[in-house]
Amino acid sequence: MDKKQLRKQMIKTRNTLDDHARRLHSSNILQHLSKLDFFQSARAVAGFVDFRNEVQMRPILQHLLAMNIPLMLPRISDDGTQMVFYQVDSLEHLVISRLGIMEPDPACCVPGDLNQLSLVLTPGVAFTRNGFRLGYGGGYYDRFFESISNDVLRIGLAFDLQIVADIPCEPHDIRLHGYVTENGFFNTTTASLL
């Protein structure tokens, strides 16, 4: 199965979760995430705003803001080629983009200092147990990962039904260090992340 077919199948599978299950699983993901040392001690976190029935992010983002951990969220550049991360002090400072995604309002937010990042919470359509992810096909996260230090942890957030045996990989695909589902944290590297 190629990436396009797998993406279509996995979005359909993810859409089978009803609102109650999505809320419950998202709450469990926050509980697991909030206990992780690298989350509690993060210098700054790049997050995302959920889209298309992804893990519900608002409680996670609010938790980070309540912990006074600098939070950066992505905005697609005007030319559509990359994500630019802005520091967000309130979720009230988000606006709907031309793609229908909630993004930081540059009138209220300043560009984030990516040198401060220690953690990137990463969305995706599907993930493998060895750390590969399938996104929506724009390549935004792979380009972003190339632009930051490899020391910054890349952690996927997903429902367990999004974990698959295999994803077709290309040379530019960058592995995640781990992922969190409603069933807990899974390390995809040989290094200890706890």
Buried (B, 14 or more C-beta within 10 A) or exposed (E): EEBEEBBEBBBEBBEEBEEEEBEBBBEBBBEBBBEBEBBEEBEBBBBBBBEEBBBBBEBBBBBBBEEEBBBBBBBBEEEEEBBBBBBBEEBEBBEEBEEEBBBBBEEBBEEBEBEBBBBBBBBBBBBBEEBBBBBBEBBBBBBBBEEBEEEBBBBBBBBBBBBBEEBEEEEEBBBBBBBBBBEBBBBBBEEEBE
